[in-house]
Amino acid sequence: MEFIVELERLKTEPCKKYLKHFVNGRADVLKLFRELGEKYEWLYEHSDYDIIAFEIENGIFNWVEHSWAIAQYCPQYFDKDKYNWEKYSCYVAMYCPELLDKEKYNWEIDSWAVAKYCPEHLDKEKYNWEGNGWAIVKYCPEYFDKDRYNWKEHSYYVAMYCPELLDKEKYNWEIDSWAIAQYCPEPF
């Protein structure tokens, strides 16, 4: 099986490492990917070739390792049951939030990406407040929940980004008082 790419159809000439594999201005990208590593980002950013469609049609796309490329470059092929949510949830939040499945999303690791890129999909019950609460303060304070927030480790984010949400009783004064002095000394 081959996926032939023509040099003249590329927007940018590849580096020497890849260029030497072109014969008569043509190269088999599947062979290049096997030998030199999958470079979906380069191919999609520098050509109009759709190798992912070819790989899916031929049953050779590696969903476990390369789901991120579907979300980033061709969400029209997105399959929520094949997608590697555990490893690449943040790519869905970044590039195709309309495809975000709240039940499959990896909230433990990638909650921050929902807060940053698509807060309208934020689920307060599933969100990792302990590790990623800081992202809500920084990117979407309208979803802030002072009772779920990790004041012990992330108090200074509130002082930095939205001091109006500061809770004097919960704030970690021992470790993060420096942030009050630096970012919002007026009320104190």
Helices and strands as residue ranges (DSSP letters): E 4-6, G 7-9, H 16-19, E 26-28, H 29-36, H 40-46, H 51-57, H 63-73, G 75-77, H 85-95, G 97-99, H 107-117, G 119-121, H 129-139, G 141-143, H 151-161, G 163-165, H 173-183
